[in-house]
Amino acid sequence: MNDYSSAITILIAVSAALTIGVVFVLKQPTDLPILKDKQD
């Protein structure tokens, strides 16, 4: 059972990094004109 602990830890770390990356990108101001009109 201990063989999978490092793989699980790596999987959680990668998932967290992807989630943080997606949140970071979504927080940025958008360049799409359709979405810009809705924000004003």
Secondary structure, DSSP 8 states (H G I E B T S, - for coil): -GGGHHHHHHHHHHHHHHHHHHHHHHHS----HHHHHHH-
